[in-house]
Amino acid sequence: MLQINTAIEKVTLYDGAKDKAAADSTILLSGEKIAYAGLHSKAPAYQAAEIIDGRGLFALPGLIDLHVHGLVDEKTLASFLRNGVTSVRDLASDLYDAIAWKAKEQSGLIASPRLFVSGPVLTCPKGYPENVWGPKISATVQGRYQAQDKVKKLIGMGVDVIKIGMEHELGPCLSRTEVSAIVTEAHAHSKRVTVHITNEEDFEVCVNSGVDEVAHVPSRPVSDDLWKEAVKKKIVIVPTLHAHAGWAEEWKRRSDHPFGQYCQHGFRAGHHQGQINLERFLSFGGRVAYGTDAGNPHMPFGISVKEWKDLQTTGLTSFQCLKMATRDAAKILGVEEKLGTIEKGKFADLALYQHDPLKDPQYFRTLKLVFKGGRPYPAGELEFPQPFDLNFWIRQWEKTKFKAGWQESLVEKKYG
C-alpha cells in the first residue's frame, strides 16, 4: 500500500495538460512530489497522513508568472505564494539582491514562490532602464566584447535569464551588433534572452538578432511582415497587457498636470494597441506565455484577474490562458519535467479553489489552499505596490527630455 503525506480526494482536476477538467479525481502527494493524479476510481491503494475532501473544489497547477518585479520584501513574496502563484521570474533587480533572495527561497528560509531571476537589465550608457529607474537595476555595456563579458559574469553568478532594455522612445539603445553579441553569448551558455520593448523599431532589432522572447507585447503598431518573421523565428511574447492600464490609472492622481494628462492618454492608447497587436500576433500562430509585470501600479503580487480578462479579449480561451501560465511557462524556464502540470513525478505545486477560475477569472479570489513542493500554505491577503512618486517622474521627464517638445504641444492643445 502506498504511504503518502496528503490525499486530495474527489476534486475537479485541471492538470494543465488537457483541455478539459476531470471530475471525481484524486491527487496523492508524497513528500515534494505528486505520486498520482487522476480519476479516484483508478487511484492505487494508499494510506495518507492527511485526507482533504475535494468535493466541490477545483485543483489547478500553481501558476508561473514570467515577468514580475517582486524582490521587495518577504511580505511581497509571500503574497504571490498565498495567492496561487508558485513560481515567478523577476526581470530587473540588483544582482546581489537577486542571488540572496533566491538562496533564501531555495533553503526554505522564507515563504516564497520558486524564484528565477535575471539580475540587472543590460543596456547602453544613458539607455533604458538606467535613464528612468536608475543604475541599481541596470548594467551598461559598450561594444560586443563588453556585452559578452557581462553576460558571462551574470551567468557565472547564477542568473536564470538575460534581460535587455530597448526603448528608443526614452533614449539611446544598444546596437544590433551588441544585441546579437549578447544573444550569442547567452545561447552558448544555454540561457534565454528576453527584451523590454514597446515599439516596432526595437522589435525589429530583437527579431533580427535572434532573441528568445520579448517581455511585453509592443504597444505601438507593428507591420504584418514583422509579426510573420517573429512567428517564423519562434519568438515568444509575454504580453503583460494590463500593465499599461495600471499606469493610466496611477496617473489619474496627477491629472492636474499636463504630463499627467499626457501619460494617462499614452498608457490608455498603449493598452488598447497592445490588445490589437496580441490578437494580430496570435492570428499568425504566435507563441505566448503568461507574465503580468507585477510590481507596476495596480498590478498585484499574485494572480491578476484583470490580466486574464485582457488576454481573453484577444481571443484566448481560459484553457489557453491556463496553459500559458503553467505548462508553457515551465517549458520556457526549462523546468517542464518538474513543474507546470499536475502529473505523477512532478513537484506538488498546486492550488485548490472554492469556485472554478476557468469559468470566471474572478474566482481566482476563492483560493482556499496552496501547495508548493507538497507543503501547504493557506490563502493570504493579496498585496499591491505602494503608490508611486509621480512627482519624481514629472521631474525626471523634464530633466531628461525624453520627448522634446511634449510640453509645448500639450499646453497648446489645452490652452490654444
C-alpha positions in Angstrom: 0.0 0.0 0.0 1.3 3.5 -0.9 2.2 5.6 2.0 1.7 9.3 1.3 1.5 12.6 3.1 -1.7 14.1 1.6 -4.6 12.8 -0.4 -7.0 15.3 -2.1 -10.0 13.2 -2.9 -12.7 13.6 -5.4 -11.7 17.0 -6.6 -12.3 18.5 -10.1 -8.9 18.5 -11.7 -7.4 20.8 -14.3 -4.0 19.3 -14.8 -2.6 21.9 -17.1 -2.0 19.4 -19.9 -5.5 18.6 -21.1 -8.2 20.9 -22.5 -10.9 19.7 -20.1 -11.5 19.2 -16.4 -11.6 15.7 -14.8 -14.3 15.5 -12.2 -14.1 13.0 -9.3 -10.3 13.0 -9.4 -7.8 12.3 -6.6 -4.3 13.8 -6.1 -1.8 12.0 -4.0 1.2 13.9 -2.6 4.3 12.1 -1.4 6.9 14.4 0.1 7.7 17.1 -2.5 6.2 15.2 -5.4 3.0 14.0 -6.9 2.5 10.3 -6.6 -0.7 10.1 -8.5 -3.2 12.4 -10.2 -6.2 11.1 -12.0 -9.6 9.5 -11.6 -10.4 8.5 -8.0 -11.6 5.1 -9.2 -8.2 4.3 -10.7 -6.0 5.5 -7.8 -3.7 3.0 -6.3 -4.3 1.8 -2.7 -2.9 4.3 -0.3 -2.7 5.4 3.3 -2.5 9.1 3.8 -1.4 11.1 6.9 -4.0 13.7 5.9 -7.0 13.5 3.7 -8.7 16.6 2.1 -12.2 16.2 0.9 -12.1 17.8 -2.5 -15.7 17.5 -3.4 -16.9 20.8 -4.8 -13.3 22.1 -5.1 -11.2 22.8 -8.2 -7.5 21.9 -8.4 -5.2 23.8 -10.7 -1.4 23.8 -11.1 0.4 26.5 -9.3 0.7 29.4 -11.7 4.0 30.6 -13.1 4.5 34.4 -13.7 7.3 35.0 -16.1 7.5 38.8 -15.6 7.5 40.3 -12.1 9.3 42.9 -10.1 8.8 41.3 -6.7 12.1 41.2 -4.8 10.8 43.8 -2.4 10.4 42.0 1.0 9.2 38.8 2.5 5.6 40.0 2.6 5.6 40.7 -1.1 7.0 37.3 -2.0 4.5 35.5 0.4 1.7 37.3 -1.4 2.5 35.6 -4.6 2.6 32.2 -3.0 -0.5 32.6 -0.8 -2.4 33.7 -3.9 -1.7 30.7 -6.1 1.5 31.8 -7.9 4.1 29.1 -7.0 6.9 30.3 -9.4 8.0 33.7 -10.5 10.7 35.2 -12.7 12.0 38.6 -11.6 13.2 40.6 -14.5 15.0 43.6 -13.0 17.0 43.8 -9.8 20.3 44.3 -8.2 22.4 41.2 -8.9 23.4 40.5 -5.4 19.9 41.1 -4.0 18.5 38.7 -6.6 21.0 36.0 -5.7 20.4 36.5 -2.0 16.6 36.2 -2.3 17.0 33.1 -4.5 19.2 31.5 -1.9 16.7 32.2 0.9 13.9 30.7 -1.1 15.8 27.6 -2.1 16.9 27.0 1.5 13.3 27.3 2.8 14.0 30.3 5.0 11.1 32.3 3.6 7.6 31.6 2.4 8.1 32.4 -1.3 7.3 31.1 -4.8 10.2 29.4 -6.6 12.4 32.3 -7.8 14.0 32.6 -11.2 16.0 35.9 -11.8 17.7 38.0 -14.4 19.5 40.4 -12.1 20.2 43.8 -13.8 19.0 44.7 -17.3 21.7 45.1 -20.0 21.6 48.5 -21.7 23.9 51.2 -23.2 25.1 54.2 -21.2 22.1 56.5 -20.5 19.8 54.0 -22.0 16.6 52.4 -20.6 16.2 51.5 -17.7 19.2 53.3 -16.3 17.9 56.7 -17.5 14.5 56.1 -15.9 14.9 53.7 -12.9 18.5 54.4 -12.1 21.7 52.3 -12.1 20.8 49.8 -9.4 18.9 47.5 -11.7 20.9 48.3 -14.8 24.2 47.1 -16.3 25.6 49.2 -19.0 27.9 47.9 -21.8 29.6 49.3 -24.8 30.6 47.1 -27.7 30.4 43.4 -28.4 33.2 42.4 -26.1 31.9 44.2 -23.0 28.5 42.8 -23.8 29.8 39.2 -24.0 31.9 39.7 -20.8 28.9 41.0 -18.8 26.7 38.0 -20.0 29.4 35.6 -18.8 29.7 37.3 -15.4 25.9 37.3 -14.8 25.5 33.7 -15.8 28.5 32.8 -13.6 26.7 34.5 -10.7 23.7 32.3 -11.2 21.1 34.2 -13.1 18.4 32.2 -15.0 17.8 34.5 -18.0 19.4 37.5 -19.6 17.3 40.7 -20.0 18.0 43.6 -22.4 16.4 47.0 -22.2 15.5 48.6 -25.6 13.4 51.8 -25.6 14.3 54.3 -28.4 11.4 56.5 -27.3 13.2 57.1 -24.0 16.8 57.4 -25.0 19.7 55.7 -26.7 19.8 51.9 -27.2 22.2 49.1 -27.7 23.2 48.5 -31.3 22.2 45.4 -33.3 25.8 44.2 -33.0 25.7 44.5 -29.2 22.3 42.8 -29.0 23.5 39.9 -31.3 26.6 39.5 -29.2 24.5 39.2 -26.0 22.2 36.6 -27.6 25.1 34.6 -29.0 26.9 34.5 -25.6 23.8 33.7 -23.7 22.9 30.8 -26.0 26.4 29.5 -25.7 25.7 29.0 -22.0 22.1 27.7 -22.7 20.4 30.8 -21.4 17.5 32.6 -22.9 17.3 36.3 -23.7 14.2 38.4 -23.1 13.9 42.1 -24.1 11.9 45.0 -22.9 10.5 46.9 -25.9 7.4 48.9 -26.8 7.9 49.9 -30.5 8.4 48.4 -33.9 11.9 49.7 -34.4 13.2 47.9 -31.3 11.1 44.8 -32.0 12.7 44.5 -35.4 16.2 44.6 -33.9 15.1 41.8 -31.5 13.7 39.7 -34.3 16.8 40.0 -36.4 19.2 39.4 -33.5 17.6 36.1 -32.5 16.3 36.9 -29.1 14.0 34.3 -27.5 11.3 36.5 -26.0 10.0 40.0 -25.8 8.9 40.9 -22.3 5.9 43.0 -23.4 3.7 42.9 -26.4 4.6 46.0 -28.4 2.3 48.9 -27.6 2.9 50.7 -31.0 1.7 49.5 -34.4 3.7 46.6 -36.0 3.7 45.5 -39.6 2.3 42.1 -40.6 5.6 41.3 -42.2 7.4 41.7 -38.9 4.8 39.7 -37.0 5.2 36.9 -39.5 9.0 37.0 -39.2 8.7 36.8 -35.4 6.5 33.8 -35.7 8.9 32.2 -38.1 11.7 32.6 -35.7 9.6 31.2 -32.8 9.9 34.3 -30.7 7.7 34.1 -27.6 5.8 37.1 -26.4 5.0 37.6 -22.7 2.1 40.1 -23.1 1.8 41.9 -19.8 -1.3 43.5 -21.3 -2.8 45.2 -18.3 0.4 46.9 -17.1 -0.4 49.9 -19.4 -3.9 50.2 -18.0 -2.4 50.2 -14.4 -0.1 53.1 -15.2 -3.0 55.0 -16.8 -5.0 54.5 -13.6 -2.0 55.6 -11.5 -1.6 58.9 -13.5 -5.1 59.9 -12.7 -3.7 61.2 -9.4 -1.8 63.9 -11.4 -4.4 64.8 -14.0 -3.9 68.4 -12.9 -0.5 68.4 -14.6 0.0 68.4 -18.4 2.4 65.5 -18.1 -0.1 63.5 -16.1 -2.7 64.0 -18.8 -0.1 63.0 -21.4 0.7 59.8 -19.5 -3.0 58.9 -19.0 -3.6 59.2 -22.7 -0.4 57.5 -23.7 -0.9 54.5 -21.4 -4.5 54.0 -22.4 -3.6 54.1 -26.0 -0.7 51.6 -25.4 -3.1 49.3 -23.5 -5.5 49.3 -26.5 -2.8 48.9 -29.1 -1.3 46.0 -27.1 -4.5 44.1 -27.3 -4.8 44.7 -31.1 -1.1 43.6 -31.5 -1.5 40.5 -29.5 -4.6 39.5 -31.4 -2.7 40.0 -34.7 0.3 38.0 -33.5 -1.9 35.2 -32.4 -3.7 35.2 -35.8 -0.3 34.3 -37.4 0.3 31.5 -35.0 2.4 33.3 -32.5 3.5 31.8 -29.2 2.7 33.5 -25.9 3.3 32.8 -22.2 2.0 34.3 -19.0 3.5 37.4 -17.3 1.9 40.3 -15.5 4.7 42.9 -14.8 3.6 42.6 -11.2 5.1 45.4 -9.1 3.9 48.1 -11.5 0.9 50.3 -10.4 -2.2 48.3 -9.6 -0.6 45.0 -10.7 -0.9 42.7 -7.7 1.8 40.4 -6.3 -0.3 37.4 -7.2 -2.8 36.4 -9.8 -4.0 39.3 -11.9 -7.7 38.8 -12.7 -7.6 41.9 -15.0 -4.7 40.4 -16.9 -6.6 37.2 -17.5 -9.6 39.1 -18.7 -7.5 41.2 -21.1 -5.9 38.1 -22.5 -9.4 36.6 -23.2 -10.4 39.8 -25.1 -7.8 38.8 -27.7 -9.5 35.5 -28.4 -7.5 33.3 -26.0 -9.7 30.7 -24.2 -9.5 30.1 -20.5 -7.7 26.7 -21.2 -5.1 28.5 -23.4 -4.6 31.1 -20.6 -4.1 28.3 -18.1 -1.5 26.5 -20.3 0.3 29.9 -20.8 0.6 30.2 -17.1 1.6 26.6 -16.3 2.9 24.1 -18.9 4.1 26.7 -21.4 5.7 28.9 -18.8 7.5 25.9 -17.3 8.9 25.0 -20.7 10.3 28.5 -21.2 12.0 28.2 -17.8 13.5 24.9 -18.8 11.8 23.0 -16.0 8.9 21.3 -17.8 10.0 17.9 -16.4 9.5 19.2 -12.9 6.8 21.9 -13.0 3.8 23.2 -14.9 1.3 20.3 -14.7 -0.3 18.2 -12.0 1.2 14.8 -13.1 2.9 11.9 -11.4 6.6 12.6 -10.6 6.4 16.4 -10.8 6.7 18.8 -7.8 3.5 19.1 -5.9 2.8 22.8 -6.8 -0.9 23.3 -7.0 -3.9 25.3 -5.7 -7.4 24.5 -4.5 -10.3 26.9 -5.3 -13.8 27.0 -4.0 -15.2 28.0 -7.4 -13.9 27.4 -10.9 -11.5 30.1 -12.1 -11.8 28.8 -15.7 -15.5 29.8 -15.7 -14.7 33.3 -14.5 -11.2 34.6 -13.6 -12.8 36.5 -10.7 -12.9 33.0 -9.0 -9.2 33.1 -8.5 -10.1 35.1 -5.4 -11.8 32.0 -4.0 -8.5 30.3 -3.3 -8.5 28.0 -0.2 -5.1 26.3 -0.1 -1.8 26.3 -2.0 0.9 23.6 -2.1 4.5 24.3 -3.0 6.6 21.2 -3.1 4.0 19.3 -1.2 3.9 21.9 1.7 0.5 23.5 2.3 0.0 27.3 2.7 -3.3 28.9 3.5 -4.6 31.7 1.2 -3.5 35.1 2.3 -4.1 38.8 1.7 -3.2 40.0 -1.9 -0.6 42.7 -1.7 -0.3 45.6 -4.2 2.6 48.0 -4.8 2.6 51.3 -2.9 1.6 54.4 -4.8 4.4 55.7 -7.0 6.0 59.1 -6.6 4.6 60.7 -9.7 6.3 64.0 -8.9 9.6 62.2 -9.3 8.6 61.1 -12.8 7.5 64.6 -13.7 10.9 65.9 -12.7 12.7 63.0 -14.4 10.8 63.6 -17.6 11.6 67.4 -17.6 15.2 66.8 -16.8 16.0 64.1 -19.4 13.6 65.5 -22.1 12.7 62.0 -23.4 10.3 63.6 -25.9 11.4 67.0 -27.0 8.5 69.4 -27.4 5.9 67.5 -25.4 5.2 70.4 -23.0 4.6 72.9 -25.8 2.3 70.6 -27.7 0.2 69.8 -24.7 -0.1 73.3 -23.5 -1.1 74.4 -27.0 -3.7 71.7 -27.1 -5.1 72.6 -23.7 -5.0 76.4 -23.9 -4.6 77.2 -27.6 
